[in-house]
Amino acid sequence: MKNEIIPSGMRILPRDEECEKRVLGTILSERDTIYEVRDILTENCFYNDFHKQIYRTVLEIIDSGGRADAVSVNQNWSSPIRTLVYMSW
């Protein structure tokens, strides 16, 4: 937030990357969690673009009938990513 210029009357939404990691870790490790949150949680709820991409991939996997976990998310990307880290949150 340092050195950000905020237009008059605009608010910066709170952001907590550790919280985002915990949410994604729960979604990736607990099978039914995505069904509980998908109606209220969108990719725009995530501040971090990498987290948005993980969440978008999770939804794509679920929508195609698959099971979303760190392994399946990694397999759906052309280059390996670091989603396994989120399993520890």
LOKE-742990 format. One record per atom (N, C-alpha, C): residue number from 1; residue in three letters; atom name; x, y, z. Coordinates in steps of 0.02 Angstrom, whole numbers, plus 32768, in hexadecimal, padded with zeros to 4 digits. Example, Ala and Ser with C-alpha at 12.3 -4.5 7.8 and 13.67 -1.06 7.14 Angstrom:
% residues 2
1 | Ala | N | 8294 | 7EE4 | 8186
1 | Ala | CA | 8267 | 7F1F | 8186
1 | Ala | C | 8294 | 7F5B | 8186
2 | Ser | N | 8282 | 7F90 | 8162
2 | Ser | CA | 82AC | 7FCB | 8165
2 | Ser | C | 8285 | 8002 | 818A
***
This chain:
% residues 89
1 | Met | N | 8028 | 7FC5 | 8000
1 | Met | CA | 8000 | 8000 | 8000
1 | Met | C | 802B | 803F | 8000
2 | Lys | N | 806A | 8036 | 800C
2 | Lys | CA | 8097 | 806F | 800D
2 | Lys | C | 8099 | 8091 | 7FC9
3 | Asn | N | 8099 | 80D3 | 7FC9
3 | Asn | CA | 809E | 80FB | 7F8D
3 | Asn | C | 8064 | 80F3 | 7F5C
4 | Glu | N | 802C | 80D6 | 7F72
4 | Glu | CA | 7FF2 | 80D0 | 7F46
4 | Glu | C | 7FCC | 8111 | 7F47
5 | Ile | N | 7FB6 | 8126 | 7F0D
5 | Ile | CA | 7F8C | 8161 | 7F08
5 | Ile | C | 7F43 | 814A | 7F06
6 | Ile | N | 7F1D | 8162 | 7F35
6 | Ile | CA | 7ED7 | 814E | 7F3A
6 | Ile | C | 7EAB | 818A | 7F27
7 | Pro | N | 7E82 | 8181 | 7EF3
7 | Pro | CA | 7E55 | 81B8 | 7EE0
7 | Pro | C | 7E26 | 81CB | 7F19
8 | Ser | N | 7E15 | 8209 | 7F1D
8 | Ser | CA | 7DE9 | 8222 | 7F52
8 | Ser | C | 7DA9 | 81F9 | 7F54
9 | Gly | N | 7D95 | 81E5 | 7F8F
9 | Gly | CA | 7D57 | 81C0 | 7F98
9 | Gly | C | 7D5D | 8175 | 7F8D
10 | Met | N | 7D97 | 815D | 7F77
10 | Met | CA | 7DA0 | 8116 | 7F6B
10 | Met | C | 7DBC | 80F5 | 7FAA
11 | Arg | N | 7DAA | 80B6 | 7FB3
11 | Arg | CA | 7DC2 | 808F | 7FEB
11 | Arg | C | 7DEE | 8056 | 7FD1
12 | Ile | N | 7E22 | 8047 | 7FF5
12 | Ile | CA | 7E49 | 800B | 7FE7
12 | Ile | C | 7E2C | 7FD3 | 8011
13 | Leu | N | 7E1A | 7F9D | 7FF0
13 | Leu | CA | 7DFF | 7F64 | 8014
13 | Leu | C | 7E36 | 7F43 | 803C
14 | Pro | N | 7E25 | 7F27 | 8075
14 | Pro | CA | 7E58 | 7F04 | 809D
14 | Pro | C | 7E72 | 7EC8 | 8075
15 | Arg | N | 7EB2 | 7EBA | 807F
15 | Arg | CA | 7ECF | 7E80 | 805E
15 | Arg | C | 7EFC | 7E5B | 808E
16 | Asp | N | 7EF6 | 7E1A | 808D
16 | Asp | CA | 7F1C | 7DF1 | 80BB
16 | Asp | C | 7F31 | 7DB2 | 8094
17 | Glu | N | 7F6D | 7DB2 | 807B
17 | Glu | CA | 7F84 | 7D7B | 8052
17 | Glu | C | 7F89 | 7D39 | 8079
18 | Glu | N | 7F98 | 7D3D | 80B9
18 | Glu | CA | 7F9A | 7D00 | 80E1
18 | Glu | C | 7F54 | 7CE1 | 80E6
19 | Cys | N | 7F22 | 7D0B | 80ED
19 | Cys | CA | 7EDD | 7CF4 | 80EF
19 | Cys | C | 7ECA | 7CD4 | 80AD
20 | Glu | N | 7EDD | 7CF4 | 8076
20 | Glu | CA | 7ECF | 7CD8 | 8033
20 | Glu | C | 7EEF | 7C93 | 802D
21 | Lys | N | 7F2C | 7C8B | 8045
21 | Lys | CA | 7F4E | 7C4B | 8042
21 | Lys | C | 7F29 | 7C16 | 806A
22 | Arg | N | 7F10 | 7C2B | 80A4
22 | Arg | CA | 7EEB | 7BFB | 80CE
22 | Arg | C | 7EAA | 7BE5 | 80AD
23 | Val | N | 7E88 | 7C14 | 808E
23 | Val | CA | 7E4A | 7C04 | 806B
23 | Val | C | 7E58 | 7BD3 | 8033
24 | Leu | N | 7E8B | 7BE1 | 800A
24 | Leu | CA | 7E9C | 7BB4 | 7FD3
24 | Leu | C | 7EB4 | 7B71 | 7FEC
25 | Gly | N | 7EDB | 7B70 | 8021
25 | Gly | CA | 7EF2 | 7B32 | 803F
25 | Gly | C | 7EB9 | 7B06 | 8056
26 | Thr | N | 7E87 | 7B25 | 8074
26 | Thr | CA | 7E4C | 7B00 | 808A
26 | Thr | C | 7E25 | 7AE5 | 804E
27 | Ile | N | 7E1C | 7B0E | 801B
27 | Ile | CA | 7DF9 | 7AF7 | 7FDF
27 | Ile | C | 7E1E | 7ABC | 7FBE
28 | Leu | N | 7E60 | 7ABF | 7FBD
28 | Leu | CA | 7E87 | 7A8B | 7F9D
28 | Leu | C | 7E8C | 7A4B | 7FC6
29 | Ser | N | 7E86 | 7A51 | 8007
29 | Ser | CA | 7E8F | 7A16 | 8031
29 | Ser | C | 7E4E | 79F7 | 804B
30 | Glu | N | 7E19 | 7A1D | 804C
30 | Glu | CA | 7DD9 | 7A02 | 8064
30 | Glu | C | 7DA7 | 7A02 | 802B
31 | Arg | N | 7D99 | 79C7 | 8013
31 | Arg | CA | 7D74 | 79BC | 7FD4
31 | Arg | C | 7D34 | 79E4 | 7FCC
32 | Asp | N | 7D0B | 79E9 | 7FFF
32 | Asp | CA | 7CC9 | 7A08 | 7FF8
32 | Asp | C | 7CC8 | 7A53 | 8004
33 | Thr | N | 7CFE | 7A70 | 801A
33 | Thr | CA | 7D00 | 7AB7 | 8029
33 | Thr | C | 7CEE | 7AE3 | 7FEE
34 | Ile | N | 7D06 | 7AD1 | 7FB3
34 | Ile | CA | 7CF8 | 7AFA | 7F78
34 | Ile | C | 7CAD | 7B01 | 7F6B
35 | Tyr | N | 7C87 | 7ACC | 7F7A
35 | Tyr | CA | 7C3F | 7ACF | 7F6F
35 | Tyr | C | 7C1C | 7AFC | 7FA2
36 | Glu | N | 7C3B | 7B04 | 7FDB
36 | Glu | CA | 7C1F | 7B2E | 8010
36 | Glu | C | 7C2C | 7B79 | 8002
37 | Val | N | 7C63 | 7B88 | 7FDF
37 | Val | CA | 7C77 | 7BCE | 7FD6
37 | Val | C | 7C6E | 7BE9 | 7F90
38 | Arg | N | 7C64 | 7BBF | 7F5F
38 | Arg | CA | 7C67 | 7BD7 | 7F19
38 | Arg | C | 7C31 | 7C09 | 7F07
39 | Asp | N | 7BF8 | 7C07 | 7F2A
39 | Asp | CA | 7BC3 | 7C38 | 7F1B
39 | Asp | C | 7BD1 | 7C7D | 7F37
40 | Ile | N | 7BFE | 7C81 | 7F68
40 | Ile | CA | 7C0C | 7CC2 | 7F86
40 | Ile | C | 7C53 | 7CDB | 7F7A
41 | Leu | N | 7C80 | 7CAD | 7F68
41 | Leu | CA | 7CC6 | 7CBE | 7F5D
41 | Leu | C | 7CD5 | 7CBF | 7F12
42 | Thr | N | 7CED | 7CF9 | 7EFA
42 | Thr | CA | 7D00 | 7CFE | 7EB4
42 | Thr | C | 7D4B | 7D0A | 7EB1
43 | Glu | N | 7D66 | 7D05 | 7E74
43 | Glu | CA | 7DAE | 7D11 | 7E6E
43 | Glu | C | 7DBF | 7D59 | 7E80
44 | Asn | N | 7D8F | 7D87 | 7E7A
44 | Asn | CA | 7D9B | 7DCD | 7E8B
44 | Asn | C | 7D9E | 7DD9 | 7ED6
45 | Cys | N | 7D8E | 7DA6 | 7EFD
45 | Cys | CA | 7D96 | 7DAB | 7F46
45 | Cys | C | 7DDF | 7DA6 | 7F5A
46 | Phe | N | 7E09 | 7D8F | 7F2C
46 | Phe | CA | 7E50 | 7D88 | 7F39
46 | Phe | C | 7E75 | 7DC5 | 7F1F
47 | Tyr | N | 7EA0 | 7DE0 | 7F47
47 | Tyr | CA | 7EC9 | 7E19 | 7F33
47 | Tyr | C | 7F04 | 7E02 | 7F07
48 | Asn | N | 7F23 | 7DCC | 7F1C
48 | Asn | CA | 7F5F | 7DB2 | 7EFB
48 | Asn | C | 7F4B | 7D90 | 7EB9
49 | Asp | N | 7F69 | 7DA6 | 7E81
49 | Asp | CA | 7F58 | 7D8A | 7E3F
49 | Asp | C | 7F66 | 7D3F | 7E3B
50 | Phe | N | 7F9B | 7D28 | 7E5A
50 | Phe | CA | 7FAB | 7CE1 | 7E5B
50 | Phe | C | 7F72 | 7CBA | 7E7E
51 | His | N | 7F58 | 7CD5 | 7EB4
51 | His | CA | 7F22 | 7CB5 | 7ED8
51 | His | C | 7EE2 | 7CB4 | 7EAD
52 | Lys | N | 7ED7 | 7CEA | 7E88
52 | Lys | CA | 7E9D | 7CEB | 7E5A
52 | Lys | C | 7EA4 | 7CB3 | 7E27
53 | Gln | N | 7EE0 | 7CAA | 7E0E
53 | Gln | CA | 7EEC | 7C77 | 7DDB
53 | Gln | C | 7EE1 | 7C31 | 7DF7
54 | Ile | N | 7EF8 | 7C25 | 7E34
54 | Ile | CA | 7EEC | 7BE4 | 7E54
54 | Ile | C | 7EA2 | 7BD8 | 7E5C
55 | Tyr | N | 7E7D | 7C0A | 7E75
55 | Tyr | CA | 7E36 | 7C02 | 7E81
55 | Tyr | C | 7E11 | 7BF6 | 7E3F
56 | Arg | N | 7E23 | 7C1B | 7E0B
56 | Arg | CA | 7E04 | 7C13 | 7DC9
56 | Arg | C | 7E0F | 7BCC | 7DAF
57 | Thr | N | 7E4C | 7BB2 | 7DB9
57 | Thr | CA | 7E5B | 7B6E | 7DA3
57 | Thr | C | 7E34 | 7B3B | 7DCA
58 | Val | N | 7E2D | 7B45 | 7E0B
58 | Val | CA | 7E04 | 7B18 | 7E34
58 | Val | C | 7DBD | 7B14 | 7E19
59 | Leu | N | 7DA0 | 7B4E | 7E09
59 | Leu | CA | 7D5B | 7B4F | 7DEF
59 | Leu | C | 7D57 | 7B2C | 7DAB
60 | Glu | N | 7D88 | 7B35 | 7D81
60 | Glu | CA | 7D89 | 7B13 | 7D40
60 | Glu | C | 7D8B | 7AC7 | 7D48
61 | Ile | N | 7DB3 | 7AB0 | 7D77
61 | Ile | CA | 7DB9 | 7A68 | 7D83
61 | Ile | C | 7D76 | 7A4D | 7D9D
62 | Ile | N | 7D59 | 7A6F | 7DCE
62 | Ile | CA | 7D19 | 7A5A | 7DEA
62 | Ile | C | 7CE2 | 7A5A | 7DB5
63 | Asp | N | 7CE0 | 7A8E | 7D8D
63 | Asp | CA | 7CAD | 7A94 | 7D58
63 | Asp | C | 7CB3 | 7A5D | 7D23
64 | Ser | N | 7CF0 | 7A43 | 7D1A
64 | Ser | CA | 7CF9 | 7A0E | 7CE9
64 | Ser | C | 7CF0 | 79C9 | 7D08
65 | Gly | N | 7CDB | 79C7 | 7D48
65 | Gly | CA | 7CCD | 7988 | 7D69
65 | Gly | C | 7D07 | 7969 | 7D8E
66 | Gly | N | 7D3E | 798D | 7D93
66 | Gly | CA | 7D79 | 7973 | 7DB5
66 | Gly | C | 7D7B | 7984 | 7DFF
67 | Arg | N | 7DAE | 796B | 7E20
67 | Arg | CA | 7DBA | 797B | 7E66
67 | Arg | C | 7DF4 | 79AB | 7E69
68 | Ala | N | 7DEA | 79E3 | 7E89
68 | Ala | CA | 7E1D | 7A17 | 7E8E
68 | Ala | C | 7E47 | 7A0D | 7ECC
69 | Asp | N | 7E87 | 7A01 | 7EC2
69 | Asp | CA | 7EB8 | 7A00 | 7EF8
69 | Asp | C | 7EF8 | 7A1D | 7EDB
70 | Ala | N | 7F2C | 7A20 | 7F04
70 | Ala | CA | 7F6A | 7A3F | 7EED
70 | Ala | C | 7F87 | 7A1C | 7EB0
71 | Val | N | 7F81 | 79DA | 7EAE
71 | Val | CA | 7F9C | 79B4 | 7E75
71 | Val | C | 7F75 | 79C3 | 7E35
72 | Ser | N | 7F33 | 79C1 | 7E39
72 | Ser | CA | 7F0B | 79CD | 7DFC
72 | Ser | C | 7F11 | 7A15 | 7DE5
73 | Val | N | 7F18 | 7A44 | 7E13
73 | Val | CA | 7F22 | 7A8A | 7DFF
73 | Val | C | 7F65 | 7A91 | 7DDA
74 | Asn | N | 7F99 | 7A72 | 7DF5
74 | Asn | CA | 7FDA | 7A74 | 7DD3
74 | Asn | C | 7FD8 | 7A54 | 7D8E
75 | Gln | N | 7FB3 | 7A1E | 7D88
75 | Gln | CA | 7FAF | 79FA | 7D48
75 | Gln | C | 7F8A | 7A23 | 7D13
76 | Asn | N | 7F5F | 7A51 | 7D28
76 | Asn | CA | 7F39 | 7A79 | 7CF9
76 | Asn | C | 7F5E | 7AB6 | 7CDF
77 | Trp | N | 7F9A | 7AC1 | 7CF7
77 | Trp | CA | 7FC2 | 7AFA | 7CE0
77 | Trp | C | 7FFC | 7AE1 | 7CB5
78 | Ser | N | 800F | 7B08 | 7C84
78 | Ser | CA | 8044 | 7AF3 | 7C56
78 | Ser | C | 8088 | 7AF3 | 7C78
79 | Ser | N | 8091 | 7B1C | 7CAB
79 | Ser | CA | 80D0 | 7B1B | 7CD0
79 | Ser | C | 80C0 | 7B0E | 7D1A
80 | Pro | N | 80EC | 7AE7 | 7D3B
80 | Pro | CA | 80DF | 7AD7 | 7D82
80 | Pro | C | 80DA | 7B16 | 7DAD
81 | Ile | N | 80AF | 7B13 | 7DDD
81 | Ile | CA | 80A6 | 7B4B | 7E0B
81 | Ile | C | 80B2 | 7B33 | 7E52
82 | Arg | N | 80A5 | 7B5F | 7E80
82 | Arg | CA | 80B6 | 7B4F | 7EC6
82 | Arg | C | 8077 | 7B44 | 7EF1
83 | Thr | N | 8042 | 7B25 | 7ED6
83 | Thr | CA | 8006 | 7B1C | 7EFE
83 | Thr | C | 800F | 7AEB | 7F37
84 | Leu | N | 8040 | 7ABE | 7F33
84 | Leu | CA | 804B | 7A8F | 7F69
84 | Leu | C | 8059 | 7AB3 | 7FAB
85 | Val | N | 8076 | 7AEE | 7FA7
85 | Val | CA | 8083 | 7B16 | 7FE3
85 | Val | C | 8042 | 7B25 | 8007
86 | Tyr | N | 800C | 7B2E | 7FE3
86 | Tyr | CA | 7FCC | 7B41 | 8001
86 | Tyr | C | 7FAD | 7B08 | 8027
87 | Met | N | 7FC2 | 7ACB | 801A
87 | Met | CA | 7FA7 | 7A92 | 803F
87 | Met | C | 7FBC | 7A95 | 8089
88 | Ser | N | 7FF2 | 7AB7 | 8098
88 | Ser | CA | 800A | 7ABA | 80DD
88 | Ser | C | 7FE6 | 7AEF | 8106
89 | Trp | N | 7FBF | 7B1A | 80E5
89 | Trp | CA | 7F9C | 7B4E | 810A
89 | Trp | C | 7F5E | 7B30 | 8126
***
